[in-house]
Amino acid sequence: MIRFALSARTSTDDLQDPADSLRWQKDTAARLVQPHGEIVTIYHDIDKSRSLPWDRRPEASRILRALKDAHRGWDALVIAEPQRAFSGTQFEGNLVSVRPLRRRVVDPRTGGAVDINNDGHYMALSNYGTMSRAERNRTRLRVANAVRAHAQAGRWLGGRPPYGYLIADLGPHSNPSKAASGARLHQLAPDPSTAPAVKRIYELYLSGAGYKQIATVLTNEGVPSPSAHDRIRNSHRSGHAWAMSAVRTILANPRYLGHHVSGRTKKADILLDPDAPALGHVTRQLWQDRTEWVTASVQTYEAIVDETTWHQVAALIAANSRSKAVTPTRHRTHSGVRRSEPSRYPLSGLVVCDLCEKKLQGNYVRGHAFYRCKLSSDYPVAVNDHPRSLAVREDRLLPHVDAWLCQLFAPERIEATAAQIVEVDSQGHREDPAVIGARATLTECERKLSKHLDGLEAGIAPDIIAARIAATQREKAAAESVLATAPLAPEPLRLEGVIETLTALRDLPELLGRIEQGDRTALYQALRLTVRYRRIGATEEVKLTSTLRGVDLEQVAGNGNSRDSQVTGPRGVDLERVGGGT
């Protein structure tokens, strides 16, 4: 009996139901492996492009990691549809180069196990990889052409309305079938609260004001910026002031003339590393030349800016850009380390500015490591007394961090700290609501099916109950799919195990004194350390918190390879509630 792992993928989670997609993929794979064994594990990637290599897909990368574990719990891999699993020549990087997968992959197109040495199997997977990439490119081209056609016809293309506009309802859709399903037509209309601000920006620029001056005037007058006006879509921005880039974008947007414009940007696939094409690519939005824009031939909604004003502003922006282009500038070559190299900063990504909530960036100045938070020059107005540039030396933070950790895990406090960790974990130990709901649905479906069977035995006509039984069976299958793919709930922490883990920290002061920088970084990351730094004038404040996941410190300090360290012991416990911040 062979134990199979299923590799499944659902391309989107908004245009299709992941549970339904997984169900038919599982059914296809189960029929294929039925003569040989059963599926015991499912790896299901959702909303991940097929163009991504396996090591950049969350669930597929788990398969590659599991292959290194001799006790992974499964023997072979089954793929329900190769066009969902591979794109281009990805199968070569996984099936050919990964030795444990050779002759251990089952695919419906080959009717059984895949044999890379079989020319027919190799050609079949090559063809399906090519078809998968062609299908993606064809879909992108078809969508782009449809958008161009809609833009030329002056139809609303969807998406976020420009600042100064809102989306107005124009009534039922013109297509009767779509109108019957509830679809409605929409179009842009001036927003009474923000359209005057757009007109003011154009007037100020024509009067000689620059981007910075306009942003300062609007902020001082209390005019809401785009991010402050629409907090739902801009929750990641502070919204405290107008940015010069926002002013520049509004002045260059031709949609304020009342014409829909499409094709200003275009998605492009850029190699993640040109020297290593196998790593795949990333998708970026790139600005296109003005000749590539598609503008509606007729005005389809009310304009906020008249054509004379807009073209005057466009000519003025072009003239200013040309004058800056001829000004000689001094270029500096970048001498920093590659992003793929290990970080030189032990606290990289862990130091947070308490004034603006941004992570401080590391840099070296005269041989000393600093963590710096620089207020963006895009905002001419400061926020929360934030200085233009805030920096703190690393050698001033590390002693405080190490002393706090040594105090928190001191030998005489191990038992008390362990008891508090177990108590905090028990308070926050909750099962996934989706799993709870699926389990309740499964119980209810069993009750319904039993009731339907009782009805059949009582003499009710089968055709009356058949539809209800089928609906209940579908509901039951969906709940079983949720339970089958849900990760195992972590076991509650036990006091003995926590004490054993914390006992490994008894030599923490000595360990921190001799630990290498890479392993120190691994330790801080494993403890989920957070350093909140604030400085106003000559006053500095540092607050330290940690969420303990637990780590085998002897292994981290001993093997010199922090990426191979085993994470064990307590997890997800906020030590600020246990030991307090400093």
matplotlib code that plots the C-alpha trace (Angstrom):
import matplotlib.pyplot as plt

x = [0.0, 1.6, 1.0, 0.4, 0.7, -1.6, -0.2, -3.1, -3.4, -6.3, -5.2, -7.6, -9.8, -12.2, -13.2, -13.6, -14.2, -11.0, -13.0, -14.7, -11.5, -9.7, -12.6, -12.5, -8.7, -8.8, -11.4, -9.3, -6.2, -8.0, -9.3, -5.8, -4.1, -6.9, -5.3, -2.0, -2.7, -4.5, -3.9, -2.8, -1.6, -2.7, -0.7, -3.0, -1.7, -4.4, -4.0, -0.5, 0.4, 1.6, 4.5, 6.0, 8.7, 7.8, 10.1, 8.2, 4.8, 4.0, 2.6, 4.8, 7.8, 6.6, 6.7, 10.3, 11.3, 9.4, 11.4, 14.5, 12.7, 12.9, 9.9, 7.6, 4.7, 4.2, 5.9, 4.9, 3.4, 0.2, -0.7, -4.3, -3.5, 0.0, -1.1, -1.9, 1.3, 4.0, 4.6, 7.3, 10.2, 9.5, 9.0, 12.7, 13.8, 11.6, 11.2, 14.6, 16.9, 15.1, 16.2, 13.5, 10.8, 12.0, 9.5, 7.6, 5.2, 1.8, 0.1, -3.2, -1.8, 0.7, -1.8, 0.5, 4.0, 6.1, 9.3, 11.7, 13.7, 10.6, 10.6, 6.9, 6.4, 9.1, 7.6, 4.1, 5.1, 7.2, 4.1, 1.8, 4.3, 4.5, 0.7, 0.4, 2.7, 0.9, -2.5, -1.4, 0.0, -3.1, -5.4, -3.4, -3.4, -7.2, -7.9, -5.7, -7.4, -10.9, -9.8, -8.6, -11.9, -13.9, -11.7, -12.2, -15.9, -15.8, -17.0, -16.1, -13.2, -13.6, -11.0, -10.3, -11.8, -9.3, -9.1, -11.9, -14.4, -16.8, -18.5, -22.1, -24.8, -26.4, -29.1, -29.5, -27.1, -28.0, -27.6, -30.9, -29.3, -26.8, -29.5, -31.6, -28.7, -28.4, -25.5, -25.6, -23.9, -21.5, -19.7, -17.5, -19.0, -17.4, -17.1, -18.5, -16.0, -12.8, -13.4, -12.8, -9.4, -8.4, -9.3, -7.4, -4.2, -4.3, -4.9, -2.0, 0.4, -0.5, 0.1, 3.7, 3.5, 5.6, 4.7, 6.0, 4.3, 1.0, 1.2, 2.1, -0.8, -3.4, -2.1, -2.2, -5.7, -6.9, -7.8, -7.9, -5.2, -6.1, -5.0, -6.9, -10.0, -10.2, -8.8, -10.2, -8.0, -5.1, -4.9, -1.1, -0.5, -0.5, -2.7, -1.3, -0.3, -0.3, 2.6, 4.3, 4.0, 0.2, 0.1, 2.3, 0.1, -3.1, -1.6, -0.5, -3.8, -5.6, -8.8, -9.8, -10.8, -13.8, -12.3, -11.5, -7.8, -6.3, -2.8, -0.9, 0.8, 1.4, 2.3, 5.7, 7.5, 11.0, 13.5, 14.1, 17.8, 19.1, 22.0, 19.7, 16.6, 15.4, 14.4, 11.5, 10.2, 8.2, 5.3, 5.7, 3.5, 5.6, 4.7, 4.1, 4.9, 2.1, 1.8, 0.6, -2.3, -5.9, -8.2, -12.0, -12.9, -15.9, -16.3, -18.2, -18.4, -18.2, -14.8, -13.3, -10.6, -11.1, -8.9, -7.2, -6.1, -5.0, -2.8, -1.3, -0.3, 1.0, 3.2, 4.5, 5.4, 7.2, 9.2, 10.2, 11.2, 13.4, 15.1, 16.0, 17.2, 19.9, 21.2, 24.3, 24.0, 26.6, 26.0, 27.2, 27.8, 26.1, 28.6, 26.2, 25.9, 23.5, 20.1, 20.7, 23.6, 23.1, 22.2, 25.1, 22.6, 21.5, 18.5, 17.5, 13.7, 13.3, 13.7, 10.5, 10.2, 7.7, 6.8, 5.8, 5.6, 8.2, 11.0, 14.5, 16.9, 20.5, 23.5, 27.2, 28.9, 32.6, 32.7, 29.7, 26.3, 23.3, 19.6, 18.0, 14.5, 14.4, 11.2, 10.3, 11.1, 7.8, 6.0, 6.9, 5.1, 6.5, 4.4, 4.3, 7.5, 9.4, 12.9, 13.9, 16.4, 16.5, 19.4, 20.7, 23.9, 23.7, 26.2, 24.0, 21.0, 22.5, 23.7, 20.1, 18.6, 21.0, 20.6, 16.8, 16.9, 19.3, 17.1, 14.0, 15.4, 17.6, 17.8, 16.1, 13.1, 12.7, 9.9, 7.9, 8.4, 7.4, 4.2, 3.2, 3.9, 1.7, -1.1, -0.9, -0.8, -3.9, -5.8, -5.0, -5.2, -8.2, -9.0, -9.4, -13.0, -13.2, -12.4, -15.0, -17.6, -16.7, -17.0, -20.4, -21.5, -20.4, -22.5, -25.5, -25.2, -25.1, -28.3, -30.0, -28.9, -30.3, -33.6, -33.8, -33.2, -36.0, -38.3, -37.5, -38.3, -41.5, -42.6, -41.9, -41.2, -37.5, -37.6, -38.8, -35.9, -33.2, -32.5, -32.2, -29.9, -27.6, -27.5, -26.6, -23.9, -22.3, -22.4, -20.8, -18.1, -17.2, -16.9, -14.8, -12.5, -12.0, -11.1, -8.8, -6.7, -6.7, -3.4, -3.1, -4.0, -1.0, -1.1, -1.4, 1.9, 2.9, 4.7, 7.4, 8.2, 8.4, 10.8, 13.0, 13.1, 13.9, 16.5, 18.5, 18.7, 20.6, 23.9, 22.4, 24.9, 27.9, 26.2, 25.5, 29.2, 30.5, 27.7, 28.5, 26.6, 24.6, 23.5, 22.7, 20.3, 18.7, 18.3, 16.6, 14.3, 13.4, 12.4, 10.4, 12.2, 10.8, 12.7, 10.5, 12.7, 11.6, 13.6, 12.2, 14.9, 17.4, 15.0, 15.2, 12.9, 13.4, 10.7, 11.5, 9.0, 9.3, 7.0, 8.7, 8.7, 11.5, 14.8, 17.5, 20.2, 23.0, 22.4, 22.2, 25.5, 27.1, 26.7, 27.2, 24.3, 21.2, 19.0, 19.3, 18.4, 15.3, 12.5, 11.0, 9.2, 6.9, 5.3, 3.1, 3.4, 3.8, 6.6, 5.6, 2.7, 5.0, 8.1, 7.1, 8.7, 11.7]
y = [0.0, 3.3, 6.5, 9.4, 13.2, 15.3, 18.4, 20.7, 24.4, 26.9, 29.9, 32.5, 32.6, 35.3, 33.8, 30.2, 28.3, 26.7, 24.0, 23.0, 23.1, 20.9, 18.5, 17.7, 17.5, 15.2, 13.0, 12.8, 11.9, 9.4, 7.4, 7.4, 6.0, 3.7, 0.5, 1.3, 3.1, 6.1, 9.9, 10.6, 14.3, 17.2, 20.3, 23.0, 26.3, 29.0, 32.3, 31.5, 31.8, 28.7, 30.8, 30.8, 28.1, 25.5, 26.9, 30.2, 28.6, 28.0, 24.5, 23.3, 24.5, 22.3, 19.3, 20.1, 20.4, 17.2, 15.3, 15.9, 14.2, 10.4, 10.4, 12.6, 10.2, 9.6, 7.7, 9.2, 12.4, 12.5, 15.5, 15.9, 18.2, 19.0, 22.3, 23.6, 22.2, 23.1, 26.0, 26.0, 23.7, 23.8, 20.0, 19.6, 21.4, 19.3, 15.9, 15.6, 17.3, 16.1, 12.5, 11.3, 12.3, 10.2, 7.5, 8.6, 11.0, 9.9, 11.9, 11.3, 12.2, 9.4, 7.0, 6.2, 6.7, 9.3, 7.9, 10.7, 8.2, 7.5, 9.7, 9.7, 10.8, 13.5, 14.9, 14.8, 16.9, 19.2, 19.9, 20.5, 22.9, 24.8, 24.8, 26.1, 29.0, 29.7, 29.6, 32.2, 34.5, 34.1, 35.0, 38.1, 39.2, 38.6, 40.6, 43.4, 43.6, 43.6, 46.4, 48.5, 48.0, 49.0, 52.1, 53.2, 52.8, 55.0, 52.3, 52.2, 49.7, 49.2, 49.7, 52.6, 56.0, 58.8, 61.4, 63.8, 61.3, 58.7, 55.7, 56.5, 53.9, 54.3, 51.6, 48.0, 46.6, 47.0, 43.2, 41.7, 38.4, 40.3, 42.7, 39.7, 38.5, 41.9, 43.4, 47.2, 49.9, 52.3, 55.5, 58.2, 61.3, 64.3, 63.9, 67.1, 66.9, 66.4, 67.7, 71.3, 70.2, 69.0, 72.3, 74.1, 72.0, 73.0, 76.6, 76.8, 75.1, 77.5, 80.4, 79.3, 77.0, 73.8, 70.4, 71.0, 74.3, 72.9, 70.0, 72.3, 74.7, 71.8, 70.2, 73.5, 74.2, 70.8, 69.5, 65.6, 63.9, 60.9, 58.4, 60.3, 60.6, 56.9, 55.1, 51.7, 51.4, 53.3, 51.8, 51.2, 55.0, 57.5, 60.0, 62.8, 65.1, 65.7, 64.1, 65.8, 62.6, 62.8, 66.3, 65.3, 62.3, 64.4, 67.0, 64.4, 62.3, 62.8, 61.3, 64.6, 65.6, 63.3, 60.6, 57.1, 56.2, 52.8, 51.4, 53.9, 51.0, 47.5, 44.3, 43.0, 39.8, 40.6, 38.0, 37.8, 37.3, 37.6, 35.4, 32.6, 32.4, 29.2, 31.4, 32.7, 36.2, 38.9, 40.8, 44.6, 47.5, 49.6, 53.0, 52.9, 55.6, 58.1, 56.7, 53.4, 54.9, 54.2, 57.2, 57.2, 59.1, 60.8, 62.4, 59.8, 61.6, 65.1, 66.7, 68.4, 70.2, 71.9, 71.0, 74.4, 74.3, 70.6, 71.2, 74.3, 72.3, 69.4, 71.9, 73.5, 70.1, 69.1, 72.3, 71.9, 68.3, 69.4, 72.1, 69.5, 67.0, 69.3, 70.1, 68.0, 65.5, 63.5, 59.8, 57.5, 53.8, 51.4, 49.5, 47.7, 43.9, 41.9, 41.2, 37.5, 37.7, 37.3, 40.5, 42.2, 43.6, 41.3, 43.5, 43.7, 44.1, 44.0, 47.7, 49.7, 53.5, 54.3, 57.6, 56.4, 52.6, 52.0, 49.5, 51.1, 50.4, 49.4, 51.2, 51.5, 54.9, 55.0, 51.3, 51.5, 49.9, 52.2, 51.7, 54.7, 56.0, 58.8, 60.8, 60.7, 64.0, 63.4, 64.8, 68.5, 68.4, 66.4, 64.0, 63.4, 65.4, 63.0, 64.4, 64.4, 61.6, 59.4, 57.0, 54.9, 53.0, 49.2, 48.9, 51.0, 48.7, 45.2, 45.5, 46.4, 43.6, 41.0, 42.2, 42.0, 38.5, 37.3, 38.7, 37.2, 33.7, 33.7, 30.3, 31.3, 32.5, 29.5, 27.8, 31.0, 32.1, 28.7, 28.7, 32.1, 31.0, 28.0, 30.2, 32.7, 30.0, 28.3, 31.6, 32.1, 28.5, 28.5, 26.2, 27.6, 29.0, 27.4, 24.0, 24.4, 25.5, 22.6, 20.1, 21.4, 21.3, 17.7, 16.8, 18.6, 16.9, 13.4, 14.3, 15.5, 12.3, 10.1, 12.1, 11.7, 8.0, 7.7, 9.5, 7.0, 4.1, 5.8, 5.7, 9.2, 9.1, 8.9, 11.7, 14.1, 13.4, 12.8, 16.5, 17.1, 14.2, 15.4, 18.9, 17.5, 15.3, 18.3, 20.3, 17.3, 17.0, 20.7, 20.4, 17.2, 19.1, 21.9, 19.4, 17.4, 20.5, 22.2, 22.2, 20.2, 22.3, 22.8, 20.9, 23.0, 23.6, 21.4, 22.8, 20.1, 20.8, 24.6, 24.1, 21.8, 24.4, 27.3, 25.2, 25.3, 29.1, 28.7, 29.5, 32.5, 35.1, 33.0, 32.1, 35.7, 36.5, 34.1, 33.6, 34.5, 37.3, 35.1, 32.9, 35.9, 37.0, 33.5, 33.7, 37.1, 36.0, 32.8, 34.7, 37.2, 40.1, 43.6, 46.8, 49.9, 53.0, 56.6, 59.8, 63.3, 65.9, 64.4, 61.9, 58.3, 55.4, 51.7, 49.1, 45.4, 42.6, 39.0, 36.3, 33.0, 30.3, 28.4, 27.4, 24.9, 27.3, 24.7, 23.8, 27.4, 28.2, 24.9, 24.2, 27.7, 27.5, 29.2, 28.2, 24.5, 25.2, 23.3, 25.4, 23.6, 24.3, 27.1, 29.2, 32.2, 33.5, 37.2, 37.6, 41.2, 39.8, 37.4, 39.3, 42.9, 45.4, 47.6]
z = [0.0, -1.2, 0.8, -1.6, -1.1, -3.4, -5.0, -5.8, -6.9, -7.2, -9.2, -7.6, -4.5, -5.7, -9.1, -8.0, -4.8, -3.5, -1.7, -5.0, -6.9, -4.3, -4.3, -8.0, -8.0, -5.1, -6.8, -10.0, -8.0, -5.8, -8.9, -10.3, -7.2, -6.1, -7.4, -5.7, -2.4, -0.9, -0.4, 3.2, 2.8, 0.8, -0.3, -1.7, -3.0, -3.3, -5.3, -6.5, -10.1, -12.0, -13.3, -9.8, -9.2, -6.6, -4.0, -4.1, -3.6, 0.1, -0.1, -3.0, -1.1, 1.8, -0.5, -1.4, 2.3, 3.1, 0.6, 2.8, 5.7, 5.7, 8.2, 6.1, 6.2, 2.5, -0.2, -3.6, -5.0, -7.2, -9.4, -10.5, -13.4, -14.7, -16.2, -12.7, -11.2, -13.8, -16.2, -18.9, -17.9, -14.2, -14.1, -15.0, -11.9, -9.7, -11.2, -12.8, -10.3, -7.1, -6.9, -4.4, -6.9, -9.8, -10.6, -7.5, -9.3, -10.5, -13.2, -15.0, -18.4, -18.3, -16.7, -13.7, -12.5, -14.4, -15.8, -16.8, -18.8, -20.9, -24.0, -24.2, -20.6, -20.9, -24.1, -22.5, -19.5, -21.8, -23.9, -21.0, -19.4, -22.7, -23.0, -19.4, -20.1, -23.5, -21.8, -19.2, -21.9, -24.1, -21.2, -20.4, -24.0, -24.3, -21.2, -22.3, -25.7, -24.0, -21.7, -24.6, -26.4, -23.4, -22.8, -26.5, -26.0, -22.9, -20.5, -16.8, -16.4, -12.6, -10.0, -7.6, -8.7, -9.0, -6.1, -6.8, -8.2, -6.8, -8.4, -9.3, -10.0, -13.5, -13.0, -14.3, -16.8, -20.5, -21.0, -20.0, -18.7, -16.6, -15.3, -14.3, -12.1, -10.4, -12.4, -12.7, -14.7, -13.0, -14.0, -12.5, -11.0, -9.2, -5.5, -3.9, -1.0, -2.9, -6.5, -5.3, -4.0, -7.4, -9.0, -6.4, -7.1, -10.8, -10.0, -7.5, -10.0, -12.8, -10.3, -9.9, -6.8, -6.7, -5.5, -2.0, -1.6, -2.8, -0.4, 2.5, 1.7, 1.5, 4.7, 6.6, 5.4, 6.6, 3.2, 3.4, 1.4, -0.8, 1.9, 4.7, 2.5, 1.8, 4.9, 3.9, 0.8, 2.4, 5.9, 5.3, 5.1, 7.9, 6.0, 8.3, 5.4, 1.7, -0.2, -3.1, -5.1, -4.6, -6.0, -8.9, -9.8, -9.7, -12.0, -14.5, -14.6, -17.9, -16.5, -15.0, -18.5, -18.5, -20.8, -19.7, -20.2, -20.3, -20.8, -18.7, -17.0, -18.1, -16.2, -17.0, -15.8, -14.6, -13.6, -9.9, -10.6, -14.2, -13.3, -12.1, -14.4, -12.6, -9.6, -11.7, -12.1, -10.3, -11.9, -11.8, -13.1, -15.4, -16.9, -20.7, -23.2, -23.9, -27.4, -25.9, -23.9, -25.0, -24.6, -25.1, -28.2, -26.5, -23.0, -20.9, -17.5, -16.1, -16.2, -13.2, -15.2, -18.5, -21.5, -21.6, -18.0, -18.2, -21.3, -19.8, -16.7, -18.8, -20.9, -17.7, -16.2, -19.4, -19.4, -15.8, -16.4, -19.4, -17.3, -14.6, -17.2, -18.4, -14.9, -14.3, -11.4, -9.6, -9.5, -6.8, -7.4, -5.1, -3.0, -0.6, -0.2, -2.4, -0.9, -1.1, 1.3, 5.1, 6.9, 8.7, 11.3, 14.1, 14.8, 11.1, 10.9, 14.6, 15.5, 15.1, 15.3, 18.1, 16.3, 12.8, 13.2, 10.5, 10.8, 11.1, 8.3, 9.0, 7.6, 8.4, 9.2, 9.9, 10.9, 13.2, 12.6, 12.9, 12.7, 11.0, 10.4, 7.8, 7.4, 3.7, 1.9, 0.0, 3.0, 3.6, 7.0, 10.0, 12.1, 15.8, 16.4, 14.2, 13.3, 9.7, 10.4, 13.5, 14.2, 17.0, 17.2, 17.4, 20.2, 22.4, 21.8, 22.1, 25.7, 26.8, 24.7, 26.1, 29.7, 29.4, 28.0, 30.7, 33.4, 31.9, 31.6, 34.8, 36.4, 39.5, 37.5, 35.2, 37.1, 37.7, 34.0, 32.8, 34.9, 33.5, 29.9, 30.3, 31.8, 29.0, 26.4, 27.9, 27.7, 24.0, 23.0, 20.6, 17.7, 14.2, 13.8, 10.3, 11.7, 14.5, 11.9, 9.6, 12.4, 13.4, 9.8, 9.5, 12.6, 11.2, 7.8, 9.5, 11.4, 8.1, 6.2, 9.0, 8.9, 5.1, 5.4, 8.0, 5.6, 2.9, 5.2, 6.2, 2.5, 1.2, -2.6, -3.4, -6.0, -3.3, -1.0, -3.6, -4.2, -0.5, 0.0, -2.8, -1.4, 2.1, 0.6, -1.2, 2.1, 3.9, 1.3, 1.6, 5.4, 5.0, 2.6, 5.1, 7.8, 5.5, 4.5, 7.9, 9.7, 12.9, 16.0, 18.3, 21.5, 24.7, 26.3, 29.3, 32.3, 32.1, 28.5, 29.0, 32.0, 29.9, 27.1, 29.4, 31.2, 27.9, 28.5, 31.8, 30.0, 28.1, 29.4, 28.3, 25.0, 24.2, 24.9, 22.3, 19.8, 16.2, 14.5, 12.2, 15.1, 17.3, 14.5, 14.5, 18.3, 18.1, 15.3, 17.1, 20.2, 18.0, 19.6, 19.0, 19.9, 19.9, 19.9, 20.5, 20.7, 21.3, 21.8, 24.2, 25.7, 24.5, 25.2, 24.5, 25.0, 24.5, 23.9, 22.8, 21.6, 22.5, 19.9, 21.6, 20.0, 20.6, 21.6, 21.8, 18.2, 17.1, 18.8, 17.9, 14.2, 12.9, 10.5, 11.9, 9.1, 10.2, 13.8, 15.1, 16.5, 19.4, 22.7, 23.6, 20.8, 20.4, 24.1, 24.5, 27.1, 27.7, 29.6, 31.4, 32.1, 31.3, 29.0, 29.8]

ax = plt.figure().add_subplot(projection="3d")
ax.plot(x, y, z, "-o")
ax.set_aspect("equal")
plt.show()
